Amino acid sequence: MNFTQTSAIEFRNVSISFDDTQALRNVSFTLPRGGMICVTGDSRSGKSVLLRLAIGFLRPDEGEVLINGQDITVMEENDLLALRRETMGMVFQENALFTGQTVYENAAYRLTDRDWPEDKIEGAVVEVLTFVGLQDELDKQAEELSGGMKRRLELARALIGWPSIMLFDEPTSGLDPINAQHVLDLIVRARDIHGISSIFVTKALHEIPYLAKHRAVESKAGSHIEKISGYVPDVRVLLLDEGKLAFFGSPQEFAQSSLPEVQHMLHPVTEAIHGELDVDDPWQQNRKSKGDLE
């Protein structure tokens, strides 16, 4: 198969229900190779269900899910497992580390599971841990790491072997702003330096313009992140509303959209419609002037 002629992920009229509740309804979209789709929406809008369909943990009631042009909805379980191991990685919202193992063992797990030779595993582990800045923590127990370091280790474990497709389920959830930006920068570097196609789920709307207006640039000294005047090509926003695809377009189109579903998401962000979805200072509304206190 000529992968250059196929998309990384494609949903064709996908619907799925649990009991009497429809989680996704007739959802269709395409993720091009090297592109990024930022998926947002209220709680229970279907964001995590979409990710689990994309990686094959769930199968739709109707429609098709294609990975590299292959319909995984009709794929045998062994073939699906092989495809997932070879081409996909996922960072879950919840902590998925093996706390009784070292940083090295956690990072190596996926390759060990694929029976890679030990010398090849060692090289890949050092490479990916260097990528996330944990190269000096090889022998440390995972449970000894700080929250930000644990999330970077989860990224390393998912990125090892450089899968062509990555799925991120609110990867900055629970992190302080500095660690959250560090994670976003790593995701940008994976996208731009390694050409990884990705679906990024978030409820934090300020993360979308950051991903869309920053890019990783390689130089002799290594790679660095820079802000650009326009937008990174092939970054799209997908808004789910009660399981329906309410919006799909560029970050700029999302910020300027007058659709009620988009406005519902943007309403708490008063500067969003004409800008970069900048979030107001959350403390500002609680501050009172001297006159108010008298």
C-alpha positions as CSV (number, residue, x, y, z in Angstrom):
1,M,0.0,0.0,0.0
2,N,1.2,3.5,-0.8
3,F,0.8,5.3,2.5
4,T,1.6,8.7,1.0
5,Q,-1.8,8.5,-0.8
6,T,-3.8,7.6,2.4
7,S,-4.6,9.6,5.5
8,A,-3.3,8.6,9.0
9,I,-6.8,8.3,10.5
10,E,-10.2,8.6,8.9
11,F,-13.7,8.3,10.5
12,R,-16.5,7.6,8.1
13,N,-20.0,8.2,9.5
14,V,-19.1,6.6,12.9
15,S,-21.7,6.1,15.5
16,I,-21.6,4.2,18.8
17,S,-24.0,3.8,21.7
18,F,-23.8,2.5,25.3
19,D,-27.1,1.1,26.5
20,D,-29.6,3.8,25.5
21,T,-27.1,6.6,25.3
22,Q,-25.6,7.5,21.9
23,A,-21.9,8.6,22.5
24,L,-21.1,9.5,18.9
25,R,-23.4,10.2,16.0
26,N,-22.4,10.1,12.4
27,V,-18.9,11.5,12.9
28,S,-16.7,11.9,9.9
29,F,-13.2,13.5,9.6
30,T,-9.7,13.0,8.2
31,L,-6.4,13.4,9.9
32,P,-3.7,13.9,7.2
33,R,-0.2,12.5,7.7
34,G,1.9,14.8,9.9
35,G,-1.2,16.8,10.9
36,M,-2.8,17.4,14.2
37,I,-6.5,17.5,15.3
38,C,-7.3,19.2,18.6
39,V,-10.6,17.7,19.9
40,T,-12.6,19.7,22.5
41,G,-16.0,19.7,24.0
42,D,-17.8,19.5,27.3
43,S,-17.6,16.6,29.6
44,R,-19.4,13.5,28.1
45,S,-19.4,15.0,24.6
46,G,-17.6,11.9,23.3
47,K,-14.0,13.0,23.2
48,S,-12.5,9.9,25.0
49,V,-14.8,7.6,23.1
50,L,-13.4,9.0,19.9
51,L,-9.9,8.2,21.0
52,R,-10.7,4.7,22.0
53,L,-12.4,4.1,18.6
54,A,-9.3,5.5,16.9
55,I,-7.0,3.1,18.6
56,G,-9.4,0.1,18.3
57,F,-10.3,-0.3,22.0
58,L,-13.9,0.1,20.9
59,R,-15.7,-0.8,17.7
60,P,-18.4,1.4,16.3
61,D,-22.0,0.3,15.9
62,E,-22.0,2.0,12.5
63,G,-19.4,3.4,10.1
64,E,-15.7,2.8,9.5
65,V,-12.5,3.8,11.2
66,L,-9.4,3.7,8.9
67,I,-5.8,3.7,10.1
68,N,-3.3,4.1,7.3
69,G,-6.1,3.2,4.9
70,Q,-7.0,0.0,6.7
71,D,-10.5,-0.5,8.1
72,I,-9.9,-1.6,11.7
73,T,-13.6,-2.1,12.4
74,V,-13.4,-5.4,10.4
75,M,-9.9,-6.4,11.4
76,E,-9.1,-9.5,13.4
77,E,-8.0,-8.9,17.0
78,N,-4.4,-10.2,16.4
79,D,-4.0,-8.0,13.3
80,L,-5.4,-5.0,15.1
81,L,-3.0,-5.6,18.0
82,A,-0.1,-5.8,15.6
83,L,-1.1,-2.6,13.8
84,R,-1.5,-0.8,17.2
85,R,1.9,-1.9,18.4
86,E,3.7,-0.9,15.2
87,T,2.0,2.4,14.3
88,M,0.3,3.9,17.3
89,G,1.0,5.3,20.8
90,M,-1.4,6.8,23.4
91,V,-1.0,9.0,26.5
92,F,-4.0,8.5,28.8
93,Q,-5.4,11.1,31.1
94,E,-5.0,8.9,34.1
95,N,-1.6,7.7,35.4
96,A,-0.7,4.5,33.6
97,L,2.9,3.9,34.7
98,F,4.2,0.7,36.4
99,T,5.1,2.2,39.8
100,G,7.1,-0.9,40.8
101,Q,9.5,-0.5,37.9
102,T,12.3,1.8,37.0
103,V,12.2,4.7,34.5
104,Y,14.2,2.5,32.1
105,E,11.8,-0.5,32.5
106,N,8.7,1.7,32.0
107,A,10.1,3.3,28.8
108,A,11.3,-0.1,27.4
109,Y,8.0,-1.9,28.1
110,R,6.4,-1.6,24.6
111,L,9.6,-2.7,22.8
112,T,10.1,-5.6,25.2
113,D,6.5,-6.7,24.5
114,R,7.4,-6.7,20.8
115,D,10.5,-8.9,21.4
116,W,13.1,-6.3,20.2
117,P,16.7,-7.4,20.9
118,E,18.1,-5.9,24.1
119,D,20.8,-3.8,22.5
120,K,18.3,-2.2,20.2
121,I,15.9,-1.6,23.1
122,E,18.7,0.2,25.1
123,G,19.4,2.6,22.2
124,A,15.8,3.4,21.7
125,V,15.2,3.9,25.5
126,V,18.1,6.3,25.8
127,E,17.0,8.2,22.7
128,V,13.4,8.7,23.9
129,L,14.3,9.5,27.5
130,T,16.8,12.1,26.2
131,F,14.0,13.5,24.1
132,V,11.8,14.1,27.2
133,G,14.7,15.1,29.4
134,L,14.8,12.0,31.7
135,Q,18.1,10.6,30.5
136,D,19.7,11.0,34.0
137,E,16.8,9.2,35.7
138,L,17.2,5.7,34.2
139,D,17.5,3.7,37.4
140,K,15.0,5.8,39.5
141,Q,11.7,4.1,40.5
142,A,8.8,5.6,38.6
143,E,7.0,6.3,41.9
144,E,9.8,8.6,43.0
145,L,9.3,11.0,40.1
146,S,7.5,14.3,40.4
147,G,4.1,14.8,38.7
148,G,5.7,16.5,35.7
149,M,8.4,13.9,35.3
150,K,5.8,11.1,35.5
151,R,3.9,12.7,32.6
152,R,7.1,13.0,30.6
153,L,7.8,9.3,31.2
154,E,4.3,8.5,30.0
155,L,5.1,10.4,26.9
156,A,8.4,8.6,26.5
157,R,6.8,5.2,26.8
158,A,4.2,6.1,24.2
159,L,6.7,7.7,21.8
160,I,9.4,4.9,22.0
161,G,10.1,3.5,18.5
162,W,8.5,6.7,17.1
163,P,5.0,5.5,16.1
164,S,3.6,7.4,13.1
165,I,0.3,8.2,15.0
166,M,-0.1,9.5,18.6
167,L,-3.3,10.0,20.6
168,F,-3.3,12.3,23.6
169,D,-6.1,12.3,26.1
170,E,-5.8,15.6,28.1
171,P,-2.0,15.0,28.7
172,T,-1.5,18.2,30.7
173,S,-4.4,17.5,33.1
174,G,-3.3,18.1,36.7
175,L,0.0,19.7,35.8
176,D,1.2,23.2,36.9
177,P,1.6,25.7,34.0
178,I,5.4,25.2,33.7
179,N,5.2,21.4,33.4
180,A,2.1,21.7,31.2
181,Q,4.0,23.9,28.7
182,H,6.9,21.5,28.8
183,V,4.6,18.7,27.8
184,L,3.1,20.8,25.0
185,D,6.6,21.6,23.7
186,L,7.4,17.9,23.6
187,I,4.2,17.2,21.6
188,V,5.1,20.0,19.2
189,R,8.6,18.6,18.7
190,A,7.2,15.1,18.1
191,R,4.9,16.5,15.5
192,D,7.3,18.7,13.7
193,I,10.7,16.9,14.1
194,H,9.4,13.3,13.8
195,G,6.4,13.9,11.6
196,I,4.0,12.2,13.9
197,S,0.3,12.5,13.2
198,S,-1.8,13.2,16.3
199,I,-5.2,13.7,17.9
200,F,-5.0,15.9,20.9
201,V,-8.0,16.0,23.3
202,T,-8.3,19.0,25.6
203,K,-10.8,21.1,27.5
204,A,-8.2,23.8,28.1
205,L,-8.9,26.0,25.1
206,H,-5.7,28.1,25.5
207,E,-3.7,24.9,24.5
208,I,-5.1,25.0,21.0
209,P,-3.5,28.2,19.8
210,Y,-0.3,27.3,21.5
211,L,-0.1,24.1,19.4
212,A,-1.2,25.9,16.3
213,K,1.1,28.9,16.6
214,H,4.3,27.2,17.8
215,R,6.6,24.9,15.8
216,A,9.8,23.0,16.4
217,V,12.9,24.0,14.4
218,E,16.0,21.9,14.1
219,S,19.5,23.5,14.1
220,K,23.1,22.3,14.7
221,A,22.6,23.0,18.4
222,G,19.4,20.8,18.5
223,S,15.8,21.7,18.2
224,H,13.9,24.6,19.7
225,I,10.4,25.9,19.9
226,E,9.5,29.2,18.2
227,K,6.2,31.1,17.9
228,I,5.2,32.0,14.4
229,S,3.2,34.9,13.0
230,G,0.6,32.7,11.2
231,Y,-0.6,29.1,11.9
232,V,1.1,25.8,11.6
233,P,-0.4,24.0,8.5
234,D,-2.6,20.9,9.0
235,V,-3.7,21.8,12.6
236,R,-7.5,21.6,12.9
237,V,-10.0,21.9,15.7
238,L,-12.8,19.4,16.1
239,L,-15.7,20.3,18.5
240,L,-18.0,17.6,19.8
241,D,-21.3,18.5,21.2
242,E,-23.4,15.7,22.7
243,G,-21.7,13.2,20.4
244,K,-22.2,15.2,17.2
245,L,-19.5,16.9,15.2
246,A,-20.4,20.5,15.8
247,F,-17.3,22.2,14.2
248,F,-14.3,21.1,12.2
249,G,-11.9,23.7,10.8
250,S,-8.8,25.8,11.5
251,P,-8.0,27.3,14.9
252,Q,-8.6,30.8,13.4
253,E,-12.0,29.7,12.1
254,F,-12.8,28.3,15.5
255,A,-11.9,31.5,17.3
256,Q,-14.1,33.5,14.9
257,S,-17.0,31.2,14.6
258,S,-20.5,32.4,15.6
259,L,-21.9,28.8,15.9
260,P,-23.8,28.5,19.2
261,E,-21.9,25.3,20.1
262,V,-18.6,27.1,19.6
263,Q,-19.8,30.2,21.5
264,H,-20.8,27.9,24.3
265,M,-17.2,26.7,24.6
266,L,-15.7,30.2,24.1
267,H,-18.1,32.1,26.5
268,P,-15.9,31.9,29.6
269,V,-12.9,33.2,27.5
270,T,-13.9,36.7,26.8
271,E,-11.0,37.6,24.5
272,A,-11.3,34.4,22.4
273,I,-13.4,35.5,19.4
274,H,-10.8,37.8,17.7
275,G,-7.6,36.5,19.2
276,E,-5.7,33.5,20.3
277,L,-8.1,32.2,22.9
278,D,-6.1,33.9,25.6
279,V,-7.4,33.0,29.0
280,D,-8.2,35.8,31.4
281,D,-6.4,35.9,34.8
282,P,-8.6,33.5,36.9
283,W,-7.8,35.6,40.0
284,Q,-8.9,38.9,38.5
285,Q,-12.6,38.4,39.0
286,N,-12.0,37.8,42.7
287,R,-10.0,41.0,43.3
288,K,-11.7,44.1,44.7
289,S,-10.7,47.7,44.5
290,K,-9.9,49.6,47.6
291,G,-13.3,51.3,47.4
292,D,-15.1,47.9,47.2
293,L,-13.4,46.9,50.5
294,E,-14.5,50.0,52.4
